[in-house]
Amino acid sequence: MSLAVRGLLLLVLLALPICEAPLAAGLDFASNSAEGAIDITSDNGIEWMQREQRFIARGNAKAIRNNVTVLADELIAHYRDRKEGGGTEIWKLEALGHVRIHSADTKVFGDSAVYDIDNVVLVVRGKPMAKLVTLTDTVTATDSLEYWEAKRVAVARGDAFIQHEDKRLRADTITADLKEDKNGKLEIKRADAFGNVLVRTPTDIATGDKGVYFTDTQLATLTGNVKITRDKNQLNGGYAEVNLATGISRLFPAPPGNAQGTRVQGILMPDGGRKKK
């Protein structure tokens, strides 16, 4: 790519909209700063489509802004005229093929990604799955991963899976609230799970319709058609608390404060259903 084309590209990409909400440290691609230009390079050149108001970078394309790098087979930057003050602004960035997004403490992998800068949200899709990895957590999904930067929220849709250290949570959809630790690194604070929820400990498998996992206490709660299975023993109820630190599970008819609930039932097998040696 010639210096003239690259310089023109940077002039168009220099100004991004300011995001006034507090941003997560992991993938702050939409934040504004003095060094806030997006630097885009590629092996096979960049096409400038003035009528459509977009740039297309093909062949090992790379976009770098602040501490975030986006890599893909193809990158498409959509721009528009500013409503006030003149000039242009980028409002959407698309990445297609072998997508990798990384910062100092967060990595994302997928087949395609769209960064909506107006709404400050990144949506990643991948086959067989899209993946987000921090220093302490891994999040995967077969449908899509959403990262709402200003809210510090990640949403996994489709056979969603979260691993926090050695703790595992699976469901149809999982919403994870993120926070910065004392070193400024992102980690999961709370995860809400919906549909076919499964929590696994070294000894038990607990399932339910909905679940919540708190990483600070390592406590998971399950509601709706709850089942706890250990070997061939099974307990059924309406609400469960699973302590992933101690491995102790407790089953109740209903959540605290709810007078109505499902009668707790247990099916216990001799010797726990284990085969004798």
C-alpha positions in Angstrom: 0.0 0.0 0.0 1.4 3.4 -1.0 2.1 6.1 1.6 -0.4 8.3 0.0 -3.2 5.8 0.2 -2.3 5.0 3.8 -2.2 8.6 4.8 -5.6 9.3 3.2 -7.0 6.3 5.0 -5.7 7.6 8.4 -7.2 11.0 7.7 -10.6 9.5 7.3 -10.2 7.2 10.3 -8.7 9.8 12.7 -11.9 10.8 14.5 -14.1 8.3 16.2 -17.1 9.2 18.3 -16.5 9.8 22.0 -17.9 7.2 24.4 -18.7 9.0 27.6 -19.6 5.8 29.6 -16.8 4.1 31.6 -15.1 1.5 29.4 -13.7 -1.9 30.1 -10.0 -2.3 29.9 -10.1 -5.4 27.8 -11.3 -4.3 24.3 -11.8 -0.5 24.4 -11.8 -0.1 20.7 -14.4 2.7 20.7 -12.7 5.0 23.3 -11.3 8.3 22.1 -7.8 9.6 22.8 -5.2 11.8 21.2 -3.7 8.7 19.6 -7.1 7.4 18.6 -6.6 6.8 14.9 -7.3 3.3 13.4 -4.3 2.1 11.4 -5.4 -0.4 8.8 -2.9 -2.5 6.7 -3.3 -5.5 4.4 -1.3 -7.7 2.0 -3.5 -7.3 -1.0 -4.3 -3.6 -0.9 -7.2 -1.4 0.3 -10.2 -0.5 -1.9 -11.8 2.9 -1.2 -15.5 2.9 -2.2 -16.4 6.6 -2.0 -20.1 6.3 -3.0 -20.7 3.5 -0.4 -18.5 5.3 2.1 -16.4 2.4 3.1 -12.8 1.0 2.9 -12.1 -2.7 2.2 -8.8 -4.2 3.2 -8.1 -7.7 1.9 -5.4 -10.3 2.6 -4.1 -10.6 6.2 -5.9 -7.4 7.1 -5.0 -5.7 10.4 -6.6 -2.8 12.3 -4.9 -1.3 15.3 -6.3 1.3 17.7 -4.9 2.1 21.1 -4.2 -1.3 22.7 -6.6 -3.4 20.6 -5.6 -5.3 17.4 -8.1 -6.8 14.9 -6.9 -9.4 12.5 -8.9 -11.0 9.7 -8.9 -12.1 6.0 -10.9 -9.0 5.2 -11.7 -5.8 7.1 -14.5 -3.4 6.1 -14.6 0.1 7.7 -17.9 2.0 7.2 -17.7 5.8 7.5 -20.1 8.7 7.2 -20.1 12.5 7.3 -20.3 14.1 10.7 -23.6 15.8 11.5 -21.7 18.6 13.3 -18.2 20.0 12.9 -17.5 18.6 9.5 -15.2 15.7 8.6 -16.0 12.0 8.8 -16.3 9.3 11.4 -16.2 5.5 11.5 -19.5 4.0 12.7 -19.0 0.3 12.0 -16.0 -2.1 11.5 -16.5 -5.6 10.0 -14.0 -8.4 10.1 -14.5 -11.5 7.9 -12.6 -14.8 8.0 -10.2 -16.1 10.7 -11.0 -13.3 13.0 -8.7 -12.6 16.0 -9.1 -9.7 18.3 -6.7 -9.1 21.2 -5.5 -6.7 23.8 -3.1 -7.1 26.7 -5.5 -9.2 28.7 -8.3 -10.3 26.4 -8.5 -12.4 23.2 -11.5 -13.1 20.9 -11.7 -15.7 18.1 -14.3 -16.3 15.5 -15.2 -16.4 11.8 -16.8 -13.0 11.6 -17.1 -9.9 13.8 -19.0 -6.6 13.7 -18.1 -3.7 15.9 -21.0 -1.2 16.2 -19.2 1.9 17.4 -22.4 3.9 17.9 -23.7 1.3 20.4 -20.2 0.3 21.6 -20.9 -3.4 21.1 -18.9 -6.2 19.5 -20.7 -9.2 18.0 -18.6 -12.3 17.1 -19.8 -15.5 15.3 -17.8 -18.6 14.7 -18.1 -22.3 13.7 -18.0 -24.5 15.6 -17.9 -21.7 18.2 -16.8 -18.2 19.0 -14.5 -17.8 22.0 -13.5 -15.0 24.4 -10.5 -15.6 26.7 -9.3 -13.5 29.6 -6.5 -14.3 32.1 -8.9 -16.2 34.4 -12.0 -17.0 32.2 -13.0 -18.6 29.0 -16.4 -18.0 27.3 -17.6 -19.9 24.2 -20.9 -20.0 22.2 -22.1 -21.7 19.0 -24.3 -18.8 17.9 -22.7 -15.6 18.9 -20.7 -13.7 21.5 -21.6 -10.1 22.3 -19.3 -7.8 24.2 -21.0 -4.6 25.4 -18.0 -2.5 26.1 -19.5 0.4 28.0 -21.6 -1.9 30.2 -18.8 -4.4 30.7 -21.2 -7.2 29.8 -20.5 -10.3 27.7 -23.4 -12.4 26.3 -22.9 -15.9 25.0 -25.8 -17.4 22.9 -26.1 -21.0 21.8 -24.7 -23.8 23.9 -23.0 -21.1 26.0 -20.1 -22.2 28.2 -18.1 -20.4 30.9 -15.0 -21.6 32.6 -13.8 -19.5 35.6 -10.6 -21.1 36.7 -11.7 -24.7 37.3 -15.4 -24.0 37.6 -17.8 -24.7 34.7 -21.2 -23.4 33.8 -23.2 -24.3 30.7 -26.7 -23.1 29.4 -28.5 -22.0 26.2 -27.6 -18.3 27.0 -25.2 -16.8 29.6 -24.8 -13.2 30.5 -21.6 -12.3 32.3 -20.9 -9.1 34.2 -17.2 -8.2 34.1 -15.1 -6.2 36.4 -11.4 -5.1 36.7 -9.3 -6.8 39.4 -6.8 -4.9 41.5 -4.3 -5.0 38.6 -6.8 -3.6 36.1 -7.4 -6.9 34.4 -10.9 -8.1 33.4 -12.6 -11.0 35.1 -16.1 -12.3 35.5 -18.0 -11.0 38.5 -21.4 -12.7 38.0 -22.9 -15.0 35.4 -26.6 -15.4 34.7 -27.6 -18.6 32.8 -30.9 -19.2 31.0 -32.3 -22.5 29.6 -30.8 -26.0 30.2 -28.5 -24.8 32.8 -25.8 -27.2 34.0 -23.3 -26.7 36.8 -20.6 -29.4 37.4 -18.6 -30.0 40.5 -16.1 -32.9 41.1 -18.9 -35.0 42.6 -22.2 -33.6 41.4 -24.1 -32.5 38.3 -26.8 -29.9 38.9 -29.3 -28.8 36.3 -32.2 -26.3 36.2 -34.0 -23.8 34.1 -32.1 -20.7 35.4 -28.9 -20.2 37.2 -26.7 -17.5 38.8 -23.0 -17.9 39.6 -21.1 -15.5 41.8 -17.3 -15.8 41.4 -16.3 -14.1 44.6 -18.2 -16.7 46.8 -18.0 -19.5 44.2 -21.7 -20.1 44.9 -24.2 -21.1 42.1 -27.9 -21.0 42.5 -30.4 -22.9 40.3 -34.2 -22.5 40.0 -36.9 -24.4 38.1 -36.9 -28.2 37.6 -33.7 -28.6 39.6 -32.0 -31.9 39.6 -28.8 -32.9 41.4 -27.1 -36.1 40.4 -24.3 -37.9 42.1 -23.5 -41.3 40.6 -27.0 -42.9 40.2 -28.4 -40.9 43.1 -30.8 -38.1 42.2 -32.5 -35.3 44.1 -35.3 -33.2 42.6 -36.6 -29.8 43.8 -37.3 -26.2 43.0 -34.2 -24.4 44.1 -30.6 -25.4 44.8 -27.4 -23.9 46.1 -24.2 -25.4 44.8 -20.9 -24.4 46.5 -18.2 -24.9 43.9 -15.5 -24.3 46.4 -16.5 -27.0 48.9 -18.5 -29.3 46.5 -21.5 -29.2 48.8 -25.0 -28.9 47.2 -28.2 -28.0 49.0 -31.7 -28.6 47.6 -34.9 -26.8 48.6 -38.6 -26.7 47.6 -38.4 -23.0 46.5 -36.1 -20.0 46.5 -35.8 -18.0 49.8 -38.9 -15.9 50.4 -41.0 -18.0 48.1 -43.7 -19.9 50.0 -44.8 -21.9 46.9 -42.4 -24.6 45.7 -41.8 -28.1 44.4 -41.7 -30.9 46.9 -38.2 -32.2 47.3 -37.8 -35.8 46.2 -34.8 -38.1 46.3 -33.9 -41.4 44.5 -31.1 -43.1 46.4 -29.4 -46.2 45.2 -27.6 -48.7 47.4 -23.9 -47.9 47.5 -24.7 -44.8 45.6 -25.2 -46.8 42.5 -21.5 -47.4 42.1 -20.4 -50.7 40.8 -18.6 -53.0 43.3 -15.1 -54.0 42.5 
